[in-house]
Amino acid sequence: MRPLTLVLSLAVSASLIAQSTSQYRVTHTYRLGGDGSWDYIVPDPPNHRLFIGRQNRVMVVDEDTGALLGEVTGIQGAHGTAIATPTGHGFATSGNDESVVMFDLKTFAVLGRIVAAEDADAIVYDGVSNRVFTLNGDAHSSTVIDPRAGTLITNIALGGKPEYGASAGDGHVYANLTDTNEVVDIDAKTATVARRWSTLPCKQPVSMALDMAHHRLFSGCRSGVMAVSDYSAGRVVTTLPIGTGVDGAGYDPASGDAFASNANGTLTVIHQDTPDTYHVVGNVQTPPASRNMGLDPANHRIFIVSAKFGPAPSSASGRRGRAPVLPDTFTLTVIERSPQG
């Protein structure tokens, strides 16, 4: 996913806000500050911390206090983070120089750099194969990494532009292909594409979450819907309306709720009635442009980030460029289920 610096043109939808939900509420707001755009928010549940891609670094933040615990530096175009706990190593994509930075999970010190491919974006750790998989958007590929040695294993051609992905915990990694409107299934052990299926009527699937108990996959789509797939059968079972400009998704098995974080200032909440039937509970109002989210299933908290923007600069052609993030306005917001929800 592209770092978010300008979504100011996306106003909060009045019709979505009218369909509000009281089941979830903002419980904490922390000013993180610092300069630069941002991308993925990746929770580390055992250690109660968040890894947030932040343009030229990854911020590591305490979930409980909002305190900055440290930063992974030396990154050019930060996007995603993968946590390989058994090896003690973390991996952060550095999209601008087509690489992956390996770092120590305790000290955050950089340990090495692995060559990936053009537009190295999201990154996923699969525990069954003990491998790390990047999703390289413009290269239409996945780079496979040995997380202990920090070395390249191979590159997999995916046949489309991948966005976010997830490990199903059964030796398979799934990724959305945003340009072909598909989900691709990667066999993690053989490092090959096992199959693919269409997400239509969902177009431009980007964000992803999994319900591993029921083998359901949630794709947040830029066409304004969330597609729910049966990933055992490889087919879409239903779609639900969500806000515009989605870039994050989550699923909490404790509540049976799925989430889509949207750039128009909404967090869409969808409840699972059965594995094949769902309904939209409502939309929580969030700060504009807070389209990235992380869900910690251990404490059931949803984390989103936002900032304030300055005026967009004009280019020589008269076109407006990306608006800069105003210094020290970067904010972490915590959303939790209400006690009566």
C-alpha positions in Angstrom: 0.0 0.0 0.0 1.1 3.5 -0.7 2.1 5.7 2.3 -0.8 8.0 3.2 -0.1 11.7 2.9 -3.2 13.0 1.2 -6.7 11.9 1.4 -8.1 15.3 2.2 -10.5 15.2 -0.8 -12.3 12.2 0.7 -14.9 13.8 3.0 -16.7 11.9 5.7 -19.8 10.4 4.2 -22.9 11.7 5.9 -24.9 8.6 5.1 -22.3 6.3 6.6 -22.0 8.4 9.8 -25.7 8.4 10.1 -25.5 4.6 10.4 -23.4 4.8 13.5 -22.7 2.2 16.1 -22.4 2.5 19.8 -20.8 -0.9 20.2 -17.3 0.5 19.7 -15.8 3.7 21.0 -12.6 5.6 21.2 -10.9 4.9 24.5 -7.5 6.5 24.1 -5.7 9.0 21.9 -1.9 9.3 22.0 0.2 12.0 20.2 3.1 10.2 18.7 4.5 13.1 16.7 7.4 12.9 14.3 7.5 13.7 10.6 6.6 11.8 7.5 3.8 9.7 6.0 2.8 6.3 7.2 1.6 2.8 6.2 0.9 -0.5 8.0 0.2 -0.9 11.7 1.3 -4.3 12.8 0.5 -5.5 16.4 2.9 -7.7 18.4 0.4 -9.2 20.9 2.8 -11.1 23.2 4.8 -7.9 23.8 1.9 -5.4 23.7 3.5 -3.2 21.1 2.9 -1.9 17.6 5.2 -1.6 14.6 4.2 1.4 12.4 5.8 2.0 9.0 6.8 5.7 8.9 8.5 6.7 5.6 12.1 6.3 6.6 11.8 4.2 9.7 9.5 1.9 11.7 8.2 3.3 15.0 7.8 0.8 17.8 5.0 1.9 20.2 3.7 0.6 23.5 0.1 -0.4 23.1 -0.8 0.4 26.7 0.8 3.8 27.0 1.5 5.2 23.5 5.1 5.5 24.5 7.7 5.3 21.7 9.9 2.2 22.6 12.3 2.7 19.7 12.7 2.9 16.0 14.1 0.8 13.2 16.0 3.2 11.0 17.8 3.1 7.6 14.6 2.4 5.6 13.7 4.1 2.4 10.0 4.0 1.9 8.7 2.1 4.9 5.6 0.0 4.4 5.0 -3.3 6.3 6.6 -5.3 9.1 6.8 -9.0 9.7 7.5 -10.5 13.2 9.4 -13.8 13.2 9.3 -14.4 16.9 11.0 -17.9 16.8 14.1 -16.4 15.2 14.1 -13.1 17.2 14.1 -11.2 14.0 11.8 -8.6 12.5 11.6 -7.6 8.8 10.6 -4.3 7.3 10.0 -3.5 3.7 12.1 -0.6 2.2 10.1 0.0 -1.0 12.1 2.8 -2.5 15.3 0.7 -2.7 13.5 -2.6 -3.3 14.8 -4.3 -0.2 13.9 -5.7 3.2 15.6 -4.7 6.4 16.2 -7.4 9.0 16.3 -6.2 12.6 16.6 -7.5 16.2 13.2 -7.7 17.9 14.7 -6.7 21.2 17.0 -3.9 20.4 15.6 -2.9 17.0 19.1 -2.8 15.6 19.5 -3.4 11.9 21.1 -6.8 11.2 21.1 -6.9 7.5 19.4 -6.1 4.2 17.9 -8.5 1.7 17.3 -7.7 -2.0 13.6 -7.9 -2.8 11.9 -6.4 -5.9 10.2 -3.2 -7.2 7.6 -1.8 -4.8 8.3 -4.1 -1.9 5.2 -3.3 0.2 3.4 -5.7 2.6 5.3 -8.5 4.3 4.1 -11.6 6.1 5.7 -14.2 8.3 4.4 -17.8 8.0 5.2 -19.9 11.0 4.5 -23.3 9.4 7.1 -22.9 6.8 9.2 -20.6 8.9 9.5 -18.2 6.0 8.9 -14.5 5.3 7.0 -13.4 2.2 7.1 -9.9 0.7 4.4 -8.7 -1.6 6.0 -6.6 -4.3 3.3 -4.5 -6.0 4.9 -3.2 -9.2 7.0 -6.3 -9.6 3.9 -8.6 -9.4 5.9 -11.0 -7.2 6.6 -12.3 -3.7 10.2 -12.5 -2.4 10.7 -15.5 0.0 13.2 -15.0 2.8 14.8 -17.3 5.4 14.1 -15.5 8.6 16.9 -17.0 10.6 19.7 -16.5 8.1 18.2 -13.4 6.6 18.8 -14.7 3.1 16.8 -14.8 -0.1 15.2 -18.1 -1.0 13.4 -17.3 -4.2 11.0 -15.0 -6.0 7.5 -16.1 -6.9 5.6 -14.6 -9.9 2.1 -13.9 -8.8 0.4 -12.8 -12.1 -0.9 -9.5 -10.7 -0.2 -6.6 -8.4 -0.3 -7.8 -4.7 -1.4 -5.6 -1.9 -1.9 -6.9 1.7 -1.7 -10.6 2.6 -2.0 -13.0 5.5 -0.8 -16.4 6.7 -3.6 -18.9 7.4 -1.4 -21.0 9.8 -1.8 -24.1 7.7 1.2 -23.6 5.3 -0.7 -21.2 2.9 -0.2 -17.5 2.5 -3.0 -15.4 0.8 -2.6 -12.1 -1.0 -5.0 -9.7 -2.8 -4.2 -8.9 -6.4 -5.6 -5.5 -6.8 -5.3 -5.1 -10.6 -6.8 -8.5 -11.5 -9.5 -8.5 -8.7 -8.2 -11.8 -7.4 -7.0 -13.6 -4.3 -3.8 -15.7 -4.9 -3.0 -18.7 -2.7 0.7 -19.3 -2.1 1.9 -22.7 -1.0 4.5 -21.6 1.6 6.6 -24.8 1.7 6.9 -25.2 -2.1 7.0 -21.4 -2.8 4.5 -21.8 -5.6 1.1 -20.4 -6.5 -1.4 -23.1 -5.7 -4.5 -21.4 -7.1 -6.4 -18.2 -7.4 -10.0 -17.0 -7.5 -11.9 -13.9 -8.4 -13.1 -11.4 -5.8 -15.8 -9.9 -8.1 -18.1 -8.0 -7.6 -15.4 -6.6 -5.3 -12.9 -4.5 -7.4 -9.4 -3.5 -6.3 -9.1 -5.7 -3.2 -6.4 -4.2 -0.9 -6.7 -5.0 2.8 -7.1 -8.5 4.2 -8.0 -10.4 7.4 -8.7 -14.1 8.1 -11.1 -16.1 10.2 -9.0 -19.3 10.5 -11.6 -21.2 12.5 -14.2 -21.0 9.6 -11.7 -20.6 6.7 -13.1 -17.2 5.8 -11.0 -14.4 4.2 -12.0 -10.8 4.3 -10.9 -8.5 1.4 -11.4 -4.8 1.8 -12.1 -3.4 -1.7 -11.6 0.1 -3.1 -15.0 -0.3 -4.9 -16.7 0.2 -1.5 -17.3 -3.4 -0.4 -15.8 -6.1 1.8 -15.7 -9.4 0.0 -15.9 -12.5 2.2 -14.3 -15.6 0.7 -14.4 -19.3 1.7 -10.7 -19.9 1.2 -11.1 -23.7 1.4 -13.4 -23.6 -1.7 -11.7 -20.6 -3.3 -14.9 -18.5 -3.9 -16.6 -15.4 -2.7 -19.7 -16.1 -0.5 -20.9 -12.5 0.0 -20.0 -8.8 0.0 -20.9 -6.0 2.4 -20.8 -2.2 2.0 -18.0 -0.4 3.7 -16.6 3.2 3.6 -14.5 4.6 0.8 -10.7 4.5 0.6 -10.3 1.3 2.6 -6.7 0.3 3.4 -7.0 -1.8 6.6 -9.0 -4.8 7.7 -9.3 -7.0 10.8 -11.3 -9.9 12.3 -11.7 -10.6 16.0 -12.8 -14.2 16.6 -13.9 -13.3 20.2 -16.7 -11.0 19.0 -17.2 -12.4 15.5 -16.7 -8.9 14.1 -14.8 -7.9 11.0 -13.5 -4.3 10.4 -12.6 -2.1 7.5 -10.8 1.2 8.2 -11.5 3.8 5.6 -10.0 7.1 4.4 -13.4 8.8 4.6 -13.2 8.8 8.4 -15.1 5.6 9.2 -14.4 2.2 10.7 -17.0 -0.1 9.3 -18.0 -2.9 11.7 -19.4 -6.1 10.2 -20.8 -9.0 12.3 -20.6 -12.6 11.4 -23.9 -14.3 12.0 -22.8 -17.6 10.4 -19.7 -18.3 8.3 -21.7 -17.3 5.2 -24.0 -14.6 6.5 -23.1 -11.2 7.8 -24.6 -7.8 8.5 -23.2 -4.3 8.8 -23.4 -3.2 12.5 -22.5 0.4 11.7 -19.7 2.8 11.3 -17.5 4.4 14.0 -16.5 7.9 13.1 -12.7 8.2 12.9 -10.3 11.1 12.0 -10.2 11.8 8.2 -7.5 9.8 6.4 -7.2 7.2 9.1 -7.4 4.3 6.6 -4.7 2.0 8.2 -5.5 -0.2 11.2 -4.1 -2.9 13.4 -6.1 -5.3 15.5 -4.6 -7.0 18.6 -6.7 -10.2 19.1 -5.2 -10.6 22.6 -6.8 -7.5 24.0 -9.4 -6.9 21.2 -8.2 -3.3 20.7 -8.2 -1.6 17.3 -5.5 0.8 16.5 -5.7 3.5 13.9 -3.4 6.5 13.1 -4.0 9.9 11.6 -2.4 13.3 11.3 -3.1 16.9 10.2 -1.9 18.1 6.8 -0.6 21.4 5.4 -1.5 22.9 2.1 -0.8 20.8 -0.9 2.0 22.3 -3.0 1.5 23.3 -6.6 3.8 21.9 -9.3 5.1 23.8 -12.3 2.2 22.5 -14.3 -0.3 23.9 -11.8 -1.3 20.6 -10.5 -1.6 20.1 -6.7 0.9 17.7 -5.1 0.6 15.7 -2.0 -0.1 17.7 1.1 2.7 17.4 3.8 2.0 15.9 7.2 2.3 18.7 9.7 5.1 18.0 12.2 4.1 16.4 15.6 0.5 15.9 14.6 0.8 12.2 14.1 -1.7 10.5 16.5 -2.6 6.9 17.5 -6.2 6.3 18.4 -7.4 3.2 20.3 -11.0 1.9 19.7 -12.5 -0.8 21.9 -15.8 -2.6 22.2 -18.1 -1.0 24.7 -18.9 -3.0 27.8 -22.5 -3.3 26.9 -21.7 -4.1 23.2 
